[in-house]
């Protein structure tokens, strides 16, 4: 699992790649949480995420709640069909802004 | 950070594992800051070891004996820190005596499933052949209890307003014709919510969803080679865990979230969720069965045992859960509370509930503590409680189940009388009159009211509605038991030809009979329950005991909707008719008097002559009128309704009672007419030309509405 962060205007974009499971979710959270706490708007680009376990989904939900508590907003971008389907069936999807591309994610947050 | 405010740190070590004494409550495995609290009880065990596995591994990751100081009374409790909650499976080894005569069957060679495990792995994908050599097949898993319910809570719909739809989670959408993305799962039911709403049902009753083993007693049919499963699942492995193989996300360990998401969405769309729960026995069978959990944890506590230490078998399934032992009683209560609070379940239907009223030696109790505790429990205070008020040991309590003002019953008398009536047996008019007014003969004497009666003609057990009118006898050959299994007491009639028929007259009569059944059910006081698929003429090809059929026999074939659009249209409209008319949904039994000054009693009885019902032994005709001003005890206004039912094979001319002053009779329902003249939408009911007589066709039901 690897995370690259860039600032794109007023939006922070975090590009996550690799597997997010119980072994990596903690590290991902440690990197992403401070970003979300200081940025009002964040796009998480998950296009290169190859596997997401329930721990990964729970980490995303935690980020979302932290953002909401600070009046911030998070958009998810590049979800694979499988991740999207899993998120839908388990009720996680409805909490997020979801977009196909980073640009679309940014405009959704605008 | 928050967690630093509380001093919750390890105090002990076992190898690399950091520990501290746990808390006894709640039993089971619970996530706590930094670790997991494990708590398990046994009256007679002498020592306990926690066994941890990495998911799917054959060899344990660790075995951690509970230090002596971690035992409080008969409860072992321990916090283990820094566990990977997602990747761990767990169980217990119990030390203790093996002495069956005194009821003890401890065996420290077996790793036991936690009876309170909230998720269970081992059968993660339905029907995937397990590795039979795998030690410890059913393993506990840890569950996050962070589901966001938002504003959801159980709907608390009035019982009298429910229309219950009984379904098998897998069978409902497994057939390719369902079009579901993930056939046979909780997620697929969610896809079908618009269909259920459109049909008009407002409660789904799920056949067992507690973890069970579809491979229990699985076998191949001796002739066809077809795999036969424990498909229905009336055999619990773990009472606190949803069936993993029913979740599309079960292989990811997310079955809890998937089921909760289904419940939340059903609630959002106005449907309640009821669970069919099986507390009468477990999947461990008798002394020859596998030791999975209870037998090895505390055999003497959990099972009803003979003086010689064998298993009483009031369930017909090898063992009997010792429900009125105080410890087991608490487990059942904890379980129900867990499902009501954690899953927002609206109600429970208790399989073979008469067993729950037996004492530890099997004798029926006059005042069974378990049933009383459930009825008075605050967390269950608004849950629907429904008993299958009989058991396999001969205790039959329909009409006399200890109710404590709470319990309703599957009304087996309703089913039997309505079936006999429908097939045209004479002399049923008086009995059917009781049934359609909510069985006051059964539930009036002690003030339980019509909502004590769950009215049904079909359920998972027995023929489907289509098969009830297409088969005289059962055809269970596919079950591989030489057609010996299943009930012979079906009260069915094939309408002149056994099985599928090309005769248009036979088929027309069958359709009419199905509509008659649906109409009478929806007209009856009490709480109607329908079997999933009956609305589209689902057939099991005469199989009346599809418990082992994970096959096209039991799966709902959604193409039947296209083949039987008239049946579906009628079912939908008849259900809507019930919802539209509060006079059909009374909370109290009728009083046979006018208590609102309308000039009409709340109910009046008629026959082919108005005001003269024929209660004789040869009667095949019955009519009744419900005064709309008496709807819901006179608190709401409704139309006055007149219903006439005939099971005579010729048309019968019914003299009509006069409608209320200023109103005229309109035809709402006439099953004697072909679709779409068989039922009319509200406002479209044609006015009757002759207001004083109505020719009711052969074996038909007619409903008139005064407006």
Boltz contact constraints between the chains, C-beta under 6 A:
constraints:
  - contact:
      token1: [A, 22]
      token2: [B, 84]
      max_distance: 6.0
  - contact:
      token1: [A, 22]
      token2: [B, 86]
      max_distance: 6.0
  - contact:
      token1: [A, 22]
      token2: [B, 87]
      max_distance: 6.0
  - contact:
      token1: [A, 54]
      token2: [B, 253]
      max_distance: 6.0
  - contact:
      token1: [A, 54]
      token2: [B, 254]
      max_distance: 6.0
  - contact:
      token1: [A, 55]
      token2: [B, 86]
      max_distance: 6.0
  - contact:
      token1: [A, 86]
      token2: [B, 249]
      max_distance: 6.0
  - contact:
      token1: [A, 89]
      token2: [B, 187]
      max_distance: 6.0
  - contact:
      token1: [A, 89]
      token2: [B, 248]
      max_distance: 6.0
  - contact:
      token1: [A, 89]
      token2: [B, 249]
      max_distance: 6.0
  - contact:
      token1: [A, 89]
      token2: [B, 258]
      max_distance: 6.0
  - contact:
      token1: [A, 90]
      token2: [B, 249]
      max_distance: 6.0
  - contact:
      token1: [A, 90]
      token2: [B, 254]
      max_distance: 6.0
  - contact:
      token1: [A, 90]
      token2: [B, 257]
      max_distance: 6.0
  - contact:
      token1: [A, 90]
      token2: [B, 258]
      max_distance: 6.0
  - contact:
      token1: [A, 90]
      token2: [B, 261]
      max_distance: 6.0
  - contact:
      token1: [A, 91]
      token2: [B, 257]
      max_distance: 6.0
  - contact:
      token1: [A, 91]
      token2: [B, 261]
      max_distance: 6.0
